[in-house]
């Protein structure tokens, strides 16, 4: 993991006041009907637009990078086998060995070795209890054995949708907490900047010569757990899994070499790109790839030997981070004292972003997962 760029960063710098009635409880009837606050770093200015205007606001020939991970239905109401006590389990990350990262809520403390009974013949064996500093870990069993792929998919699509705690209402349409392009199952929260996109959005982007690249980062507890200490720089992120198909890796690098602007949709896309391409210039020099034509002549598989196209990232971006790959960011409005807001401060500059947030509050934008969007150019 890259070290945090600041030795200390008081968490109080990530505070702001938000009237509770500005927290969106339901999505708008149409995905692309949200407002869009545009932050222009070069001009040190903000302006108010609509999300449907996004294609005309992006620089020509941009490459838009989206995170296509699908949210798991992974919140379960279970019973502690030893006591019969109720326990809520949220699986936040699934591992190949049949174990999972989790958050739990129950009276008293869960201890390693306990068994939690779930519906459908599933049980969770506690390997590591949740603490104030890190998520827990459980072994998933189906009828006493490691579940096969079919059983595991049944589990991860049969629980409750893990809506954030600030959403107090049941969604009229649960599908609206998935992006319109969600595919691989694996996230415990939605990559919310992508919730605004529709087929019409993608068609309008294509009409303006703006292309789209899909990457995958499965959102885990690292993305949504708050910063608990007083020094944000001492906070650590749990790893999250990502994957970039080799041809997409090539597409991204070709765009970078050609000088095309890279537009990340969401903080998860930013973290993935900044991690995978942290040394992209040195890697391409070692391959003697100095132009898009040089790159196109290389089989995509060759690039995979020089880039971590699949794996885990725990990259934590604080103000002071030097962005090496991303030129523009589309994101939603984030909670105070969150790593997401820290990343947005790092990208846009704290003073300008604070001014933008104050303006959004004054103009009564809708905040958080189901709310409006911000474009930082």
N, C-alpha and C positions, 0 to 999 in steps of 0.2 A: 504494500500500500504506500502511495506517495505520502510524505509527511504533510501536515497542515502548513500552509504558507505563513501563518502568523504564530508567534510564540504564545500569545494570549489574545483573546477576543471576548470582552465582556458580553455575556448573553443579553444584558439589558439593552444593548445596541440593536437587538432584534425584536424589541417590543414595539407595539403600536396599538392605538385604541380603535376598536371596531364595534359599532352598535350591533347587538345580537340579531336584530331584524334584517341585517344585510347578508346573513349567512343563508345561502340558497338551500331550500329544503326540497325542491322539486326541479327537474330540468324544464327549460322552456319547451313549448309544444314542438318546435322545430329545432334541430340540432344547431343549425348555422345561424340562428336568430340572435345570438349573443352580441353584446357590445364588445368593442375592441379598443383598449387604451394603447395608443402607440407612443413608445418612448424612443426618441431619437437622440442617441448619445453624442453624435457629432454636433448637433444643434443645441444640446442641453435643453430639450423641449419635450412636452407631451401634447398629444392631441387626441380627440375622441372620434372614433370611426366605428364601423360595424364589421363583424367577423366576415360577412359575405364580401367585403372589399379586400380581404387578405391577398388574393392573387395580384391585384393591381398595386399593392403596397410593397410587395417583395421585389428585391433587385432583379433585373433581367437575368435569365439563365441560372437562377438559383437552383440548388438541389435541396429539396425538403426531406428531412430524415424523420421517419415516424417509428414509434415503438409499437409493434403489433401483438404484444402479449395479451392473453385473455385472462380475465379475473376468475379465480376459482370460487365456487360456492363452498367455502371452507370454514364456516363457523357452525359449531355443533353444541347442542345442549345435552350433556352427558351426566353420568352418575359415577361417583367414586365407589369402586367395587367393595372396599373394606368397610365403608361407613354408610353408603347410600346417599351421601351428600351430593348436592347438585354442583356441577362444575361446567363452566363454559370454556370451550376449547376453540381457539382460532389457529389453524395451520397456516403458517406464513411462508414456508419454503419446504419443498419436497426434495429429498435426496434419493439417489439411485439405490441405496442400500436398504430402502424400506423405512427409513426414519424421516422425521420432519422437524423443522423448527416450529415453535409454537408460542403463543401467548395464552394464558389461562386466567380465569377468574372464579374464585370459590371462597367459601368461608374457611378460615384457617390457612394452613400452608400445605401445598402438595410436596411430597417428598419422593426422591428417587426410589424406584422399586414399586411404586403404587400402580394399580391398574385402573383405567377409566373405561367404563362400558359405554359404547355408542350404539346407535341403531344399526340395523342391517347386518348384524354379526360382526361388526368392527369393534376393536378395542385398541386403546392407546396405552402402552407401557411407558411410564415416566422414566427417562434416562437421566434427565437433568431438569431440575425445577426452575421455573422462571424466577429471576432475581430483579432487583431494581436496576441492575446494570446491563443485563442481557436476557434475551429470550430463552425459553426452555427447549427441551428436545424430547421427542417421544418416538417409540417404535410403533409403527402401524401394523396391526394384525387383522386378518380376516379369517374368521373361523379357526383362530389359533395359529395361522401361518402367514408368511409374508404375502400380501395381496399380489395377484397378477395384474397386468396392465388394465384388463377390463374392469376388475374389481376396484382398482385404484381410481380409474376414471369415474366409476359410479360413485365412489366416495366424494370425489372432488367436484362433482356436479349435483350432489343431492343435499348438501348442507345449505345454510343460509348465506346470502350474499353479504360479504363483510363490509357493510357501509360504515363510514367513519362515525364516531360517536356524536359529532356535531350535527349530523343529519338525524333529526328526531322523528321524521315521518317515513312510513313505508312508501317505497316508490310505486307509483301507479304502473310503471313499466320497468321491470328490472333490467331489461335489455338496454336501457339508457345509461346504465353504469358500465357498459362495454363500449369500446370504440366500434365504429361501423366496419372496421377492417380487422378486428381482433381474430387471431388464429390460434397460436400455440397456447395451451392452458398452463398457467403457472404463477399468476400474480395474486397477491392478497389485497391489492388495492388497484384501482384503475389508473393508468397513465392519463390523467384527466385533461391535459392540454389537447389530446386527440379526440375528446368527446364532441368537439364542435364540427368535425369534418363529415361531409356528405359526398355522395357521388357527384353532385353538382360542383362541390369545391374542387375535387380532383379534376373534373372536366375543365373547369376554368383555369386551373393551374397549367394543365397541358396545353390549353389554347394559347397561353402566354409563353410557352416554351420552357416552363418550369417543370422539372422532373422530380420524381419521388423515389426514395430508397427506404426499404423496410429493414429494420434491425429488431432484435428482441432482447429486452431486459425484463426478467420476471421480478416484479416489484415485491420486495419483502419488508421486513420490519425496519431496515435501514432507512427506507424512504419516508416512513410516516411516524416513527417514534420521536417524541420531542427531545430537545436538549435539556437535560435535567440539572446539570451543574451550573455554577455561576460563570465558568470560563468555557465559552463555546469551543475554544481550540483544544480543550482536553477531551471533548466528546469523540467517540469512535463509532464508525458504522459497521454493522454486520455485513458480511459479503452478500452480494446478490449475483445470480447467474445471468449470463448474457450469451448471445450467439449472433454472428453475422455470416451469412452465406458467402462463400468465396467470390462469386461474381459480383455481389454487392460490395464487398471489400474493394474489389477492383474499380467498381463504379465510383465509390467515394474518393478513392485516391486519384482517379483520373480527373474528377471534378476539381479537387484541390490543386492538382498540377496545372490545370487549365485556368485557374484563378476564379472559378465559379464560386459564388457565395454559398456557404453551408448553413442552412437554416434548421436548427434542431427544434422538434416539436416536443417540448416537455423537458423537465430536469433530468429524467431518466435517460433520455437520448443524449443530453449533454454529457452526463457522467460516463456513459458508455463510449462515446466518441473520444472524449478527452483521455480516457484510459487506453483504449485500443491504439490510438494514433499519437500517443505521447511522444514517441521518437520517430515519427513517420519520415522525416527528412533523412535521418541517418540510415533508416532501413532502406529507403529507395536509392540512396547513394551506394549502399553495398550491393544493390542489384543493378547498378548502372542504368537506372530508370529515371531520366531527367525530363521526360516529356510524356504527355498522354499517349503518343504513338509508341514510345519505349514500353510503357506500361501495358498497352494492349497486346504487345508482342509476347508478353509473359503469360504462361498458363496461370489461371487463378490459384491453382494448388501451390505454385511456387511462392506466392505471396503469403500463404498460410504458414510457411516455414519461418517467416520474418515478422509476422504479426500475431498477436494473441486473439484470433478471431472467435474463440469460444473459451469460456472459463468463468471466473468470478471477478467482480470488482468491489472494492470497499473504498473507492476514491471519495474523499471528503473535500468539498470545495468551499473554501472560506474567502472573504475579501483578501486580496493579495495574490490569488491564483492567476497565473499567466495562461490564458486560453490559447491553445495551439492549433485548434482545428475548427471550432465553431465560430461563425460570424454573426449570426442572429438567432434569437430565441423567442419562440412562442410558448407562453405559459399561462396558467391560471394565477389567481391571487392566493397566497399561502398564509398559513398560520404564523403568529408570532412565535419566537423561540424555536423555530424549526430549521433543520438543515437545508430545506428547500428555499426558505427565504434567504439564508446565508448565501446560497449559490446565486440567487438572483441579485443580491447586493454585489457579489463578486463580479457578475457579468455586466450589470448596468451602472454600478457605482452607488454607494449607499445614499448619498444626498439626493441624487436624481430619482432613485427608486422610492425613497421616502416621500419625496414631493409627489411622485406619481400615485402612491398609495393614498396620500392625503387627498389628492384630487379625486381619486376613485371613491373614497368615502363621501366626500362632499357632493359628488354627482350621483351618489347612491347606486354604484355598481353592485352586482351580485357577487358574493365572495365564495371562495373555496371550491370544492370538487365540482359542484353542479352550477357554478357561477360563470361570470364573464371571463374574458381573456385579455392578455397583455402581450404586445409584440415589442420586443426590444431590438432596435436596429443599430 
